[in-house]
Amino acid sequence: MPDNTITIVGNITRDPELKFLNSGQAAVRLSVAVNRRWQNRQTQEWEERVSYFEVTGYGPMAENAANSLSKGTRVVVTGRLEQRSWETENGDKRSIVEINADEIAPSLRFATAVVTKTPRPDAPFRDAERPATPRPNEPTTYAYDEEPF
């Protein structure tokens, strides 16, 4: 069975953008810069290359990421590479390869974090813990007729 799992570690380049789909599901989009640094064996000078990855995530993870992360935060992202195509208002065809995140987490290599558990929608609640609005069912991907961004 083919597998296209990818894990990246890098810095968020802009504050995460949170939106809600027509279904009510949360969607987050962020961009991550991954720096690669090496020493040139001929010149003995350090060289660097930066790759930028667009990341999308859905459901409670999207809300948690938008509320917890900001520009400059070092993150670890695990997910799947997916290609998405669309047509602009002018009729131009566009496509992008992005990471559909299964997990987004702050990197603890150079920072600390305080973890606060959020209530699970399928767990029983005591009245004081019950969220004000029920959480919608959480499909793993958005409908193709629904553009998140």
Residue pairs with C-beta under 8 A, 6 or more apart in sequence:
4 80
4 81
5 78
5 79
5 80
6 78
6 79
6 80
6 81
6 99
7 76
7 77
7 78
8 32
8 34
8 53
8 76
8 77
8 99
9 34
9 74
9 75
9 76
9 77
9 107
10 32
10 33
10 34
10 35
10 53
10 74
10 75
10 77
11 32
11 33
11 35
11 72
11 73
11 74
11 75
12 30
12 31
12 32
12 69
12 70
12 71
12 72
12 73
12 75
13 30
13 31
13 32
13 33
13 52
13 71
14 30
14 31
14 71
15 30
15 70
15 71
16 28
16 29
16 30
16 65
16 66
16 69
16 70
17 28
17 29
17 30
17 66
17 149
18 26
18 27
18 28
18 62
18 63
18 66
19 26
19 27
19 28
19 29
19 148
19 149
20 26
20 27
21 27
21 142
21 143
21 146
21 148
22 146
23 136
23 139
23 142
23 143
23 146
24 136
25 58
25 59
25 136
25 138
25 139
25 142
26 58
26 59
26 60
26 62
26 63
26 66
27 56
27 57
27 58
27 62
27 142
27 148
27 149
28 56
28 57
28 58
28 61
28 62
28 63
28 65
28 66
28 104
29 54
29 55
29 56
29 148
29 149
30 54
30 55
30 65
30 69
30 104
31 52
31 53
31 54
31 55
32 52
32 53
32 55
32 75
32 77
33 50
33 51
33 52
34 50
34 51
34 52
34 53
35 48
35 49
35 50
36 48
36 49
36 50
36 51
37 46
37 47
37 48
38 46
38 47
38 48
39 45
39 46
39 47
40 46
40 47
53 77
53 98
53 99
54 96
54 98
54 99
55 77
55 79
55 98
55 99
55 101
55 104
56 98
56 99
56 100
56 101
56 148
56 149
57 65
57 79
57 100
57 101
57 104
58 138
58 139
58 140
58 141
58 142
59 138
60 118
60 121
60 135
60 138
61 101
61 103
61 104
64 118
65 104
68 106
69 75
69 104
69 106
73 106
73 111
74 106
74 107
74 109
74 110
74 111
75 104
75 105
75 106
75 107
76 103
76 104
76 105
76 106
76 107
77 99
77 101
77 103
77 104
77 105
78 101
78 102
78 103
79 99
79 100
79 101
79 102
79 103
80 99
80 100
80 102
81 97
81 98
81 99
81 100
82 97
82 98
82 99
82 100
83 95
83 96
83 97
84 95
84 96
84 98
85 93
85 94
85 95
86 93
86 94
86 95
86 147
87 93
87 94
88 94
100 141
106 113
119 125
119 129
119 131
121 134
121 135
121 138
125 131
142 148
